[in-house]
């Protein structure tokens, strides 16, 4: 297996692991919040206090989804541009 193929497989493995971790995060969110809503309902269903957990954890879940499914990976072209910018700053041109 070539070095490039190994790098591609390593990146694919990382991406798949992030997707699997997100799925676990989503399942935990649904199960725990369903339980909290059940507790709320059984204890009188007054002020809907589970909303604070739903919203707070939901923000984290959305950010995690963005990182896993929408954030593009760093490419060699990105690295080259960053190096070029750093060199320009050093030389002051």
C-alpha positions as semicolon CSV with decimal commas, in nm:
position;residue;x (nm);y (nm);z (nm)
1;X;0,000;0,000;0,000
2;X;0,142;0,340;-0,095
3;X;0,186;0,626;0,151
4;X;-0,084;0,830;-0,025
5;X;-0,332;0,543;-0,009
6;X;-0,251;0,495;0,360
7;X;-0,313;0,867;0,423
8;X;-0,647;0,852;0,239
9;X;-0,753;0,544;0,436
10;X;-0,648;0,708;0,764
11;X;-0,854;1,019;0,686
12;X;-1,152;0,805;0,583
13;X;-1,125;0,610;0,908
14;X;-1,118;0,936;1,110
15;X;-1,424;1,066;0,922
16;X;-1,614;0,740;0,981
17;X;-1,525;0,745;1,351
18;X;-1,652;1,104;1,382
19;X;-1,979;1,000;1,215
20;X;-2,015;0,704;1,450
21;X;-1,942;0,923;1,753
22;X;-2,202;1,176;1,634
23;X;-2,463;0,900;1,605
24;X;-2,389;0,794;1,964
25;X;-2,418;1,159;2,072
26;X;-2,754;1,191;1,896
27;X;-2,890;0,871;2,052
28;X;-2,782;0,984;2,399
29;X;-2,949;1,322;2,338
30;X;-3,278;1,161;2,239
31;X;-3,282;0,901;2,518
32;X;-3,180;1,134;2,802
33;X;-3,412;1,414;2,693
34;X;-3,704;1,173;2,645
35;X;-3,643;1,056;3,001
36;X;-3,634;1,416;3,130
37;X;-3,956;1,499;2,947
38;X;-4,111;1,183;3,095
39;X;-4,007;1,295;3,445
40;X;-4,150;1,640;3,376
41;X;-4,481;1,488;3,256
42;X;-4,513;1,248;3,551
43;X;-4,435;1,516;3,809
44;X;-4,716;1,748;3,708
45;X;-4,620;1,895;3,369
46;X;-4,599;2,251;3,498
47;X;-4,317;2,478;3,388
48;X;-4,135;2,301;3,103
49;X;-3,790;2,295;3,264
50;X;-3,645;2,029;3,026
51;X;-3,628;2,301;2,760
52;X;-3,304;2,429;2,916
53;X;-3,135;2,091;2,876
54;X;-3,284;2,045;2,528
55;X;-3,157;2,385;2,412
56;X;-2,815;2,373;2,578
57;X;-2,732;2,022;2,467
58;X;-2,898;2,087;2,131
59;X;-2,653;2,369;2,057
60;X;-2,365;2,129;2,122
61;X;-2,527;1,867;1,903
62;X;-2,572;2,112;1,615
63;X;-2,208;2,223;1,640
64;X;-2,099;1,860;1,645
65;X;-2,311;1,789;1,334
66;X;-2,153;2,086;1,157
67;X;-1,806;1,955;1,239
68;X;-1,886;1,602;1,122
69;X;-2,097;1,663;0,811
70;X;-2,040;2,016;0,681
71;X;-1,690;2,130;0,775
72;X;-1,455;2,069;0,488
73;X;-1,122;1,901;0,558
74;X;-0,792;2,089;0,542
75;X;-0,630;2,032;0,204
76;X;-0,271;2,067;0,088
77;X;-0,380;2,381;-0,100
78;X;-0,500;2,530;0,232
79;X;-0,164;2,453;0,390
80;X;0,022;2,604;0,094
81;X;-0,183;2,926;0,120
82;X;-0,117;2,950;0,493
83;X;0,257;2,901;0,442
84;X;0,259;3,167;0,170
85;X;0,075;3,413;0,401
86;X;0,321;3,343;0,682
87;X;0,614;3,405;0,452
88;X;0,460;3,732;0,332
89;X;0,418;3,848;0,693
90;X;0,777;3,761;0,774
91;X;0,916;3,951;0,478
92;X;0,671;4,239;0,516
93;X;0,566;4,238;0,149
